């Protein structure tokens, strides 16, 4: 079969990040909910002491309402939201955090570097930083809530202080290690691409060290996200969990990001 070795990202992909006309969600593990619009994902991790939201889509009430509605739909209580953990300081990930903080008093987490980046380098001049970060996190930190721990890894490149995470998820009593690469697409300049690739190598080492079998993407373009969510919503009891791909395929997943880097590096030679 002629399989793709990198995602198809176009100008329309970036436009779709601002389109709040479509949302979809699914409980992809017993303790992990995914909420997505056309291009950007949010995750909600359930612990025995409350909920952790990871990334927050886009800074608008429509995104906030979609996340809250999804939490209710799977039988959880949005009043249990305790923490908001961000991968990096782009507005399509800091997103609707303002409403999450105002409505539920969630404690917020991000690197100091990317909090400053978010403040000083807005992607759009009309959408500025609109909530504070309570806890600055860095490589080696652990964010804990009840029986859940999120391990923090510094992976700069996409942004100066980007972060990636590894944590446990479970299905029918079986636990898996899941990894969320927070870097998303490679940057545009040569220096940042080199930094990005070093971060990618570092995080791959960590996924192997932790025996990661599940990879999560914060953008739907990188893992056929919408299709996977639709599959999960209609999955029959005998069907496999499409997010459990095994350690070999975890390595293949990260090769997608290397291929994007190679494509950009090749463009500098022309």
RACORRA-V860192 format. One record per residue. RES is the residue in one small letter. D_FIRST is the distance of its C-alpha to the first C-alpha in Angstrom with 1 decimal. Layout:
res: <RES | RES>
d_first: <D_FIRST | D_FIRST>
This chain:
res: <x | x | x | x | x | x | x | x | x | x | x | x | x | x | x | x | x | x | x | x | x | x | x | x | x | x | x | x | x | x | x | x | x | x | x | x | x | x | x | x | x | x | x | x | x | x | x | x | x | x | x | x | x | x | x | x | x | x | x | x | x | x | x | x | x | x | x | x | x | x | x | x | x | x | x | x | x | x | x | x | x | x | x | x | x | x | x | x | x | x | x | x | x | x | x | x | x | x | x | x | x | x | x | x | x | x | x | x | x | x | x | x | x | x | x | x | x | x | x | x | x | x | x | x | x | x | x | x | x | x | x | x | x | x | x | x | x | x | x | x | x | x | x | x | x | x | x | x | x | x | x | x | x | x | x | x | x | x | x | x | x | x | x | x | x | x | x | x | x | x | x | x | x | x | x | x | x | x | x | x | x | x | x | x | x | x | x | x | x | x | x | x | x | x | x | x | x | x | x | x | x | x | x | x | x | x | x | x | x | x | x | x | x | x | x | x | x | x | x | x | x | x | x | x | x | x | x | x | x | x | x | x | x | x | x | x | x | x | x | x | x | x | x | x | x | x | x | x | x | x | x | x | x | x | x | x | x | x | x | x | x | x | x | x | x | x | x | x | x | x>
d_first: <0.0 | 3.8 | 5.8 | 9.5 | 11.9 | 14.9 | 16.3 | 17.6 | 21.3 | 23.8 | 27.5 | 27.0 | 25.4 | 28.8 | 30.8 | 29.1 | 30.5 | 33.9 | 33.1 | 34.9 | 34.5 | 31.6 | 31.4 | 29.5 | 30.0 | 29.2 | 30.6 | 27.6 | 29.8 | 33.4 | 34.7 | 32.1 | 31.9 | 29.5 | 30.9 | 28.9 | 29.5 | 26.9 | 26.1 | 28.3 | 28.6 | 31.7 | 32.0 | 35.0 | 35.7 | 38.3 | 40.9 | 44.0 | 46.1 | 44.2 | 41.1 | 39.4 | 37.6 | 35.1 | 34.8 | 36.2 | 34.0 | 36.4 | 40.2 | 41.2 | 42.7 | 39.8 | 37.5 | 40.3 | 40.8 | 37.2 | 37.1 | 40.4 | 39.4 | 36.2 | 38.3 | 40.8 | 38.1 | 36.9 | 40.5 | 41.2 | 44.2 | 43.8 | 47.3 | 45.7 | 43.9 | 45.4 | 43.2 | 40.9 | 38.7 | 37.1 | 34.4 | 35.8 | 38.2 | 36.2 | 37.5 | 34.2 | 34.6 | 38.4 | 38.2 | 40.6 | 42.1 | 45.5 | 45.6 | 44.3 | 47.1 | 49.7 | 49.0 | 48.3 | 49.7 | 46.5 | 46.8 | 44.4 | 42.6 | 41.2 | 41.8 | 45.0 | 43.2 | 40.9 | 43.8 | 45.6 | 42.5 | 42.2 | 45.9 | 46.1 | 42.8 | 42.1 | 38.9 | 41.1 | 44.9 | 45.6 | 43.9 | 45.6 | 45.6 | 47.2 | 47.5 | 48.4 | 46.6 | 48.6 | 47.1 | 45.6 | 43.0 | 41.7 | 39.7 | 40.7 | 42.2 | 41.5 | 41.8 | 43.1 | 44.0 | 45.1 | 42.5 | 39.8 | 39.4 | 37.1 | 36.8 | 37.0 | 35.4 | 36.2 | 33.2 | 34.6 | 32.8 | 31.6 | 35.2 | 38.1 | 38.4 | 35.1 | 34.6 | 31.9 | 32.5 | 31.8 | 33.3 | 33.2 | 31.8 | 32.3 | 31.3 | 33.5 | 35.5 | 32.6 | 32.4 | 29.4 | 29.6 | 27.9 | 27.5 | 27.8 | 27.1 | 29.8 | 28.9 | 26.4 | 25.6 | 27.0 | 30.4 | 31.4 | 33.8 | 33.3 | 35.6 | 34.0 | 30.4 | 31.8 | 33.4 | 30.2 | 28.2 | 31.1 | 31.0 | 27.3 | 28.0 | 31.0 | 29.3 | 26.4 | 29.3 | 30.9 | 27.9 | 27.7 | 31.5 | 31.4 | 28.5 | 26.6 | 23.9 | 23.8 | 23.0 | 24.4 | 24.0 | 27.0 | 24.9 | 22.4 | 20.2 | 19.1 | 17.7 | 17.1 | 20.7 | 21.9 | 19.2 | 19.8 | 23.5 | 23.3 | 21.4 | 24.2 | 26.9 | 26.0 | 24.8 | 26.5 | 28.3 | 26.0 | 22.8 | 21.7 | 22.6 | 19.5 | 21.3 | 21.8 | 18.8 | 20.7 | 21.9 | 18.8 | 16.7 | 19.8 | 19.7 | 16.1 | 17.3 | 20.1 | 18.0 | 17.1 | 20.8 | 21.2 | 18.7 | 20.8 | 23.9 | 22.6 | 22.1 | 25.6 | 27.1 | 25.8 | 27.5 | 30.8 | 30.7 | 30.7>
